[in-house]
């Protein structure tokens, strides 16, 4: 449960990334980070706490460039400390590379142990860092080819957004486990975990990334590639139950209407004699409204 944002070819990209992360704050409240690219360099700022507290106007002014990626974290696994703040940025033989990740790589411990056995040094306890080691070790020349080379080695869920000196690349795992959407703003592009981030920065929702899709943004525009080996879709039901904001479109459906539908179905399957229907805020509110509408019991906002 994390939130990621990507901004490409937009003036004041850091400010747009900040606003996008603000709209994704519900997906993680422990850490936040933004990386921008400007004149062949990556500029980064990470911190613990809420987005509004981390990124002051002074901080954003020190993140120049028209391209940016950002991350908010909720630690479903591993430690909650500054070392695990994302995006992660490295400077290796092929240049600068930064990544923000939403998901969980279930074979990360085994992959990490193999790297450490050969002398690799890790700076965090995050599974995301394994992805960077795999990319650095790949013999392929282009980053897209390296992604095609190493991503099939990962087992689990991942939505990724990468930033280099000149490109931004977004990836969704072949199961489509977590949501990732594409937006358009003027001549630039936006990548976000949810459409709520697009709404706040007044970007147009284009579509969801396909499971197993790699989307590349550079000076030529946007291009798309597909990972080999299509797999069965496996969307996370808890995005509808709890994770996502109710005004977002997730897996091509409106979250608010889905939650109301849950309530209606519950009323049909488990009718009960009661005085009223009371929601447990906030994610339970639409379900309680649906239960009330279907059962005829009055809705009361008590808690």
N, C-alpha and C positions, 0 to 999 in steps of 0.2 A: 504494500500500500504506500506508494509514493506518487509524486506528480512531476511530470517533465514538460518543458516548453522549449521550442526552437524558433528563432526569428532569423529570417534570411532576407537580405537586401532591403533593410528598413532603416531610415534615419533614427537615431537614438534607440538602437536595438536594445540596449540595457534597460531603458525605461519600460519598453514594451514587455521585455522578459519579466521585469519586476511586477508589472500589472498582471501578466499571465499567471505568475506564481501566486500572487495575491488571490486570484480567482480559483487557484488549486490548493489553497492553504488547508482545506478540509482533508486533503489526502496525506498530509504530513505536517507536524508542528514542531519537530525536534531540530531540524537543521534546514538551511536554505543556502543556495549558491548560484552564482551567475558567472559565466565565462563569455568574453567577447573576443572577436578577432579584428585586428587593426594593424595595417602596414606590416604584415608578416609576423605579427606577434599575437599571442593569446594573453588576455588580461583576465584575472580571476579574483573573485572575492567570495569566501564562504564564511558562514557563521552559525552559531547555535541560537535557536529561538524562532520567533515569528518573523515572517518576511518583512512586515512593516518596521520592525525594530532593527533588523539587520541592515537594510538598504536605505540609508539616509540619502539626501540629495548630494552630499559630498562624496559618498561612496559611489553612487551612480555616475558622477562626473569623472571618476577615475576608471571607468569601464567604457572606453571609446570603441567605435566601430559600428558597421551596419549589420553585422551578424552576431548572434548570441544564442547560447543555450542556458537553461536553468533547471533547478531541481529543488523539490521539497521532500523531506524524508520522514517516514514513520518506521521505526526499526522493528519490523516483524521478526528479524533475526539479527544476531550480532550486536555489538556494543553501540551505545548512543554516546558518541564523543566527537570531538572536532576532527579526529583522524578519518572518520567515516563520512564526513561531509562530501557531498557531490555538487557539481561535476568533478570528476577526477581528471587531472591534466598531466600529461607526460611530454618530455622532449627526448625523442629517441632517434635512431639512425635515419628515419624517413621524415623527421620534422616534428612539429607540435601536433598533439592529438588530445582532445578532451571528450569525455563521455558522461552522459546522464542516463540512469537505468531505472526502470520500474519493473519489478518482477523478482523472481527467485530462481537461481540456478541450482538445481538439486544435486548435481554432480560436481559442484565447485570445490568441495573439500578434497576429493580425489585428484582433480586437476591441479589444485594448489600444491598438494603433497608431491606430485610428480615434478613440478617446477622447482620446489624447494630442495628436492633430492638432487637436482642438478645445479644448485647454487643460487637460484633466483631469490631476490629480496622483495618482500611485500611491505608496503607502508601502512596498510589498513587491515581490518578483518572482514572486509566486504567481498562478496562473491563477484562484484563488478570488476574488481582489479584483475581477476583471472582472465577476463575477456581481453584486457589490454595486453597481458602477457602473451596470450595466444596470438593476437594480432602482430605483436612485435616479433614473435618467433616464426611467423609465416614467411615462406620463401616467395610468395607472389609479390609482384611489383606494385600494382595499383591497389588502393584501399578497398575498392569494391570487390576486387578479386580475392583479397585477403579475407573479407567478410564472408564471401561465398565458401572460402576454404575452411574457416574456423567455426562459423556458427553452427553447422551440423554436428559439431562435437559437444555442443551444449544441450543439456537436458533440463527442461523446466520452462519457466515463463520469462519473457523479456520483451520490453519495449525499450528501444535505445535511440538516443539522438547524439550524433558525433559532430564535433566541430574541428576543422583544420584551419590553416591560414587562409584558405580560399573557398572551402566547401563546407556544406552541412549535409549530413546523411542521417536518415531515419530508418529504423528497422523494426519490424513486428515479427514475433516468433510464429512458426508455421501453424500452431494451434490457435492463434489469435486470442490467447488467454486474457490479456489485458487490453483495454481500449487505447487507440491512438488515432488521432484525426488530423486531417490536412485542411488548412485554411489559406485564404488569399487576401492580401491587403495591398492595394495599389499594384506596384510592380514586384512586390515581394511575397514571400510564403511564410506560413506559420505552421508549426507542428505542436500539438498539445495532447495531453492525456484525455481532456474532456472539452466539449464544445463551449462550456461556460467560460473558459479562458479566451476563446475567440470572441465571444460576445462582449467582454469587457474592453477589449482593444479594438472593437469595431471591425473585425475581420470576417470575411464571408466563409461560411462552412462549405467546403467542396465535397469531401467524402471521407470515409474511414480508410485507413491503410488496410490493404488486404493481408490476411495471414501469410507469413513468409515473404512479404514484400520489402524490398530495399529501394528507398527513394532518395535520389541524389539531387542536390541543389547547388548549382555553380553559375558562372557568368553566362553560360549557354541557356540557362533556364532549369527546367526540371526533367529528370529522366527516371525511369522505373525499371527494376530488375526483380527477378523472382528466384528464391532459393529452390534448389532441387529437392524433389521428394515431397509432394503435397501430403499433408496429414489431416486427420479428422479435426474439424473445428471443436474447440473446447472452451467456450466463453465462461468466465468466472461469474457465477450466479450472485456472489456477494457484492458485485458492482451495483446490481439492481437493489439488493436488500439494504446495503449500508454505505459502501464506499463513495459512490458517485453523488454529485449534487443533483437535486430533483429537477432542475431546469436544464440538465445536460441531455444530449442525445448520445446514448451508449449502445453499441452493437446495433446501430440503425433504428433504435426505438427510444421514445421519450421516457426518461426515468420516472417522472411523476405519474404518468399514466400507468406504467408497469406496476408501481407500488399501490396505486388505487386498485388495480386489477387483483393484486395479491389479497387485498382486504375483501374485495367482493367474493373471491373464491373461498376465502376463509369463512365468510358468512354462510356460503352455500354448504360447505363441507362440515362446518361445526357451528350450527345455530345454537343460541343460548338465550335463556331468559335473563334479562338484565335491565337496569334502569337507564344506562347510558354507555356510550363508547368513549373511552379516554385514551388519547395517544400518549406514548412515551417519546418526547421530542428527541431529535428532530426527524430522524429518518422514518419513524413510525407514524408520522402525521398523515401522509397520503393514504397509507394502508387503513388507518382508522376511519378516514373519510369514506373510503370505499366500503368498509364494513358497515358504516352507518347508513350509507345510501342503499346498500343491498338489503340490510336487515330491517330498516325502518326505525332503529333505535337512535335516539338523539345523540349528536356529537357534542361533547363538552371538553373544552380546553382547560383542564384543571391543573396538570402538573407544570 
